[in-house]
Amino acid sequence: MQFMTPLLTSKLAGQYVAVDPMGLFVSTSQVVLAPVLLGALLNQYMGRLVESVSPVMPFIAVATVAVLCGNAIAQNASAILASGLQVVLSVIFLHGSGFFFGYVLSRMLGIDIASSRTISIEVGMQNSVLGVVLAGKHFGSPLTAVPCAVSSICHSVYGSILAGVWRSMPPNDKQGA
């Protein structure tokens, strides 16, 4: 990460971007690692608490994503409107490709339909919110968070629609072999 992010931004965006690797590591740990470890510990040692709060946690997760992405989009509304079509089309293609190839390649590898659907949704819905947090905190311009915020909204809508469609079409055991 220490040298790849500056190198890639230099080559792909035509501009060198200095990156604080330790800062990115700490932020990523705070956003990803700490909640996973805390959840695992709570699940292991406080099972009743986990059972009681589990029903509300999806709502809290969605609300958190909405606030983070809404904030990034609200702060940069004029920039989004100016280049929005380009950003939105790029994001649609990125996530659409993830959903499509996640499913098709899983099926080509002989993975059953239900698991291929799960892989498709996982690949298509990679964590854009982490990008919003890291971009907003570590890359000077608040505009750097905009593609991630738009991406998060798009993959949430896409993933929800796809999950709803697939839920209405249970996999046939004969197809999954």
Secondary structure by P-SEA (a helix, b strand, c coil): cccaaaaaaaaaccbbbbbaaaaaaaaaaaaccaaaaaaaaaaaccaaaaaaaccaaaaaaaaaaaaaaaaaaaacaaaaaaaaaaaaaaaaaaaaaaaaaaaaaaaaacccaaaaaaaaaaaacccaaaaaaaaaccccccccaaaaaaaaaaaaaaaaaaaaaaaaccccccccc
